[in-house]
Amino acid sequence: MILATIQGLFSKRQSKNDLELLVLQAKDGDKEVLHELLSSYTPFMKKTASFVCKRFISEQDDEYSIAMSAFHDAIEHFEQDKNASFLTFAHLLIRRKLIDYIRKEARRKEISLGQMTDDDENPSSSFSILESTNSFEQFTATQQAEERKHQITVYESMLKPYGLSFQELVKISPSHEDSRKTAIQIAQLVAETEEFYEVLQTKKKLPIKELEELVDVSRKTLERQRKYIIAIAILLKSDLHYIKDYLKGRMS
């Protein structure tokens, strides 16, 4: 499959470049690459939609169609030198379009109940405001900072059951590059192995014994890097692409 080399965001730095190269090819009119991107990133679209809607989203839901449309728009409008990583850009577009859809649906239901507001009496004005909200030029530094703040809050809530915090993650990051890369590889192993991640979720600890048998790292090192590995494993399983971008310098 054309995207076989780019399935892990943190597997290699080249992965991000490969994905964005394919995005630019699709943007330039390569229909085959466009189809492959839409097909391969279906799980990403559904997962992002579920994250926004706070419920399971299937391919039969309207929300999935909106997510796919937004993903396609992200391909059409992505610019390497202006936007964050493509997945972050796509995540933001999907989130914004779904929020607008949810608001429109809520407004439609209010209208159907005869609950007209002043804004409803001027639909063209309301529509122009929504269109302005949807415009791609709205991805300013302020908006990105707000999204990052929101994701940090979400990440904090995900780390709390493990006795960790976002601030602590930066402090406990291994100082040596080789040690950090090894810890990230172990975190990937935990995140991608169903049995290991289930232990992490249910028992709130790493399966140290099992990991020790699979990785070339001592038990003492695993224990010392335990918090960092747990935090990164949780992040890798999340849709928090801004946080991933923010930490990428320390995680590469």
C-alpha positions in Angstrom: 0.0 0.0 0.0 1.2 3.4 -0.9 1.0 4.7 2.7 2.7 1.7 4.3 5.7 3.7 5.3 3.8 6.5 7.0 1.4 4.8 9.3 3.2 5.8 12.5 3.5 9.5 13.2 6.6 9.0 15.3 8.1 6.0 13.6 10.6 8.2 11.7 11.0 11.9 10.9 10.8 10.9 7.2 7.2 9.6 7.8 5.8 13.1 8.2 7.7 14.3 5.0 6.4 11.3 3.0 2.8 11.9 4.0 3.0 15.6 3.2 4.6 14.8 -0.2 1.7 12.6 -1.0 -0.7 15.3 0.1 0.9 17.8 -2.2 0.7 15.2 -5.1 -3.0 14.8 -4.4 -3.4 18.5 -4.3 -1.7 18.8 -7.7 -4.3 16.5 -9.2 -3.1 12.9 -8.7 -6.4 11.1 -8.3 -4.9 7.8 -7.4 -2.9 9.3 -4.5 -6.0 11.2 -3.4 -8.1 8.1 -3.3 -5.4 6.2 -1.4 -5.2 9.0 1.2 -8.9 9.1 1.7 -9.1 5.3 2.0 -6.0 4.9 4.3 -7.0 7.7 6.6 -10.6 6.6 7.1 -9.8 5.5 10.7 -8.3 8.9 11.4 -11.4 10.7 10.1 -13.8 8.5 12.2 -11.6 8.7 15.3 -11.4 12.5 15.0 -15.2 12.8 14.5 -15.8 10.5 17.5 -13.4 12.7 19.5 -15.4 15.8 18.6 -18.9 14.3 18.9 -18.1 12.3 22.0 -19.7 9.2 20.6 -18.9 6.4 18.1 -19.1 7.5 14.5 -19.6 5.0 11.7 -19.3 5.4 7.9 -23.0 5.7 7.7 -23.2 8.8 9.9 -23.5 12.3 8.5 -20.7 13.3 10.8 -18.4 10.9 9.0 -19.3 12.4 5.6 -18.5 15.9 7.0 -15.2 14.6 8.4 -14.2 13.2 5.0 -15.2 16.4 3.3 -13.0 18.4 5.7 -10.1 15.9 5.2 -10.4 16.5 1.5 -10.5 20.2 2.0 -7.4 19.9 4.1 -5.6 18.2 1.2 -6.7 21.0 -1.2 -5.7 23.8 1.1 -2.6 22.4 2.9 0.6 24.5 2.6 3.8 23.1 4.1 5.3 26.5 4.8 2.2 28.0 6.4 0.4 25.2 8.3 1.4 22.9 11.1 1.8 19.2 10.2 -0.9 17.9 7.8 -2.6 15.7 10.4 -2.8 18.7 12.8 -4.3 20.8 10.0 -6.7 18.1 9.0 -7.8 17.5 12.6 -8.5 21.2 13.1 -10.6 21.4 9.9 -12.6 18.3 10.8 -13.2 19.7 14.3 -14.3 23.1 13.1 -16.6 21.7 10.4 -18.2 19.3 12.8 -18.7 22.0 15.5 -20.4 24.2 12.8 -22.6 21.3 11.8 -23.6 20.6 15.4 -24.4 24.3 15.9 -26.4 24.4 12.6 -28.4 21.3 13.7 -29.1 22.8 17.1 -30.3 26.0 15.4 -32.5 24.1 12.9 -34.2 22.3 15.8 -34.8 25.5 17.6 -36.3 27.0 14.5 -38.5 24.0 14.0 -39.8 24.6 17.5 -40.6 28.2 16.7 -37.8 29.5 18.8 -36.6 32.3 16.5 -33.8 34.6 17.6 -32.8 37.9 16.2 -29.9 36.3 14.3 -32.4 33.7 12.8 -34.4 36.6 11.3 -31.4 37.5 9.2 -30.3 34.2 7.8 -28.0 35.7 5.2 -26.1 37.5 7.9 -25.8 34.4 10.1 -24.7 32.3 7.1 -22.0 34.8 6.2 -20.7 34.7 9.8 -20.5 30.9 9.6 -18.8 31.0 6.2 -16.3 33.4 7.7 -15.7 31.1 10.6 -15.1 28.3 8.2 -12.5 30.2 6.1 -9.1 28.7 6.0 -7.5 32.1 6.7 -8.8 31.9 10.3 -6.1 29.5 11.4 -4.2 32.3 13.1 -1.6 32.0 15.9 -4.3 33.0 18.4 -6.6 30.2 17.3 -3.9 27.6 17.3 -2.9 28.7 20.8 -6.5 28.2 21.9 -6.6 24.8 20.4 -3.3 23.8 22.0 -4.6 25.0 25.4 -7.7 22.9 24.9 -5.7 19.8 24.0 -3.4 20.3 27.0 -6.5 20.3 29.2 -7.7 17.1 27.6 -4.2 15.5 27.9 -4.0 16.5 31.6 -7.3 14.7 32.2 -5.9 11.6 30.5 -2.7 11.6 32.5 -4.4 12.3 35.9 -5.5 8.6 36.6 -1.8 7.7 36.2 -0.6 10.3 38.7 1.0 12.3 35.9 0.8 15.8 34.5 1.7 17.6 31.3 4.2 19.8 33.1 5.9 16.7 34.6 6.2 15.1 31.1 8.8 17.7 30.0 10.7 17.4 33.3 10.9 13.6 33.2 11.9 13.4 29.5 15.3 11.6 29.2 18.1 14.1 28.7 20.1 12.0 26.3 18.8 11.6 22.8 19.5 7.9 22.5 17.7 7.2 25.8 14.8 9.3 24.7 14.4 7.5 21.4 14.6 4.2 23.1 11.9 5.2 25.6 9.7 6.4 22.7 10.2 3.1 20.9 9.1 1.2 24.0 6.1 3.6 24.3 5.2 2.7 20.7 5.4 -1.0 21.6 3.0 -0.5 24.5 0.6 1.6 22.5 0.5 -0.8 19.5 0.3 -4.0 21.5 -3.3 -4.6 22.6 -2.4 -6.8 25.6 0.2 -4.3 26.9 -2.0 -1.3 26.5 -4.9 -3.1 28.2 -2.6 -3.7 31.2 -1.7 0.0 31.2 -5.3 1.0 31.1 -6.7 -1.4 33.7 -3.8 -1.6 36.2 -2.3 1.8 35.5 1.2 0.4 35.2 3.6 -0.9 32.6 3.9 -4.7 32.0 7.6 -4.4 33.0 8.3 -8.2 33.0 7.0 -8.7 29.5 8.7 -5.6 28.2 12.0 -6.6 29.7 11.9 -9.8 27.6 11.3 -7.9 24.4 13.5 -4.8 24.6 17.3 -4.4 25.0 16.8 -2.3 28.1 17.4 -3.3 31.8 14.6 -3.5 34.3 16.2 -0.6 36.2 16.0 1.6 33.1 12.4 0.7 32.5 11.5 1.6 36.0 13.4 4.9 35.8 11.7 5.8 32.5 8.3 4.4 33.5 6.4 7.7 33.8 7.8 9.0 30.5 6.9 5.8 28.7 3.4 5.8 30.1 2.8 9.4 29.2 4.0 9.0 25.6 2.1 5.7 25.1 -1.1 7.6 26.1 -0.3 10.4 23.8 0.4 8.1 20.9 -3.1 6.5 21.3 -4.8 10.0 21.3 -6.0 12.4 18.7 -4.1 15.3 20.3 -2.1 16.3 17.3 -1.1 19.7 18.6 0.5 18.2 21.6 2.3 15.7 19.4 3.6 18.6 17.3 4.6 20.6 20.4 6.6 17.7 21.8 8.0 16.5 18.5 11.3 18.3 19.0 11.9 16.3 22.2 10.4 13.1 20.8 12.4 12.9 17.6 
